């Protein structure tokens, strides 16, 4: 019997291996994982931990956060609010991501005055200004002091309190000029600080280059323990975290009680009932699932 050429036998062997691996890894293994995923206790997580309303419609997932805002992006006051999200327009699973802004991102890219923040695509708020603005907004909404270190009120909001300091010898010597980098001329009556080391502080002129200045954040007189907790003003790494801290939930209790026609103590009890402890008793921090808490809120105190 005549043997097949060597190159043919090699290709046949490779083809058989391809078929075998396709069956094992492409069919049998996925089917086995699917079967395991249907075991009691696992099936809900495998299906996405979907949450249904009383009519059987999917309204979310206990694993994915969502915003409780109106069409204008403003908070719906009768619901607990989630933390910020940098995933797309907020909590978009298809664009899960962080902002990639770090603690040294403190200087805004100011907008063209003729276009404003919404119209100038090259303008960008620093992480510090975003935190300051969120803290100011939440403080006003919850009736507490929204101030925090390195932030300063600016108009109807707040910005990072950051100076650009010019020295006679580059990084040292006498102070020759000081600019409030996040307060653009025309948007404020005067900078948040009048004088720095004997030099009058200027507002920032649009288009002026301050790369030669030494960036100098100013802590201010805000306390070191802000009333608005950190998770209320910063996004999670994935942008999809469905939880908030018990502290942020408790901060919202007074507003929720007023909107729902009940007392704060009852709302605080509801928060306690929906607070998850540390994993295995020692890993992570206690957290509150916002969707589940809001569903319980609707059940206990339905909106009329």
PyMOL commands that set and color helices and strands:
alter all, ss='L'
color gray80, all
select helices_A, chain A and resi 6-37+43-46+93-95+116-119+127-142+230-232+246-251+253-260+264-273+290-300
alter helices_A, ss='H'
color red, helices_A
select strands_A, chain A and resi 50-52+58-61+151-154+157-160+162-167+175-184+195-196+199-204+214-217+243-244+275-276+287-289
alter strands_A, ss='S'
color yellow, strands_A
deselect
rebuild
show_as cartoon
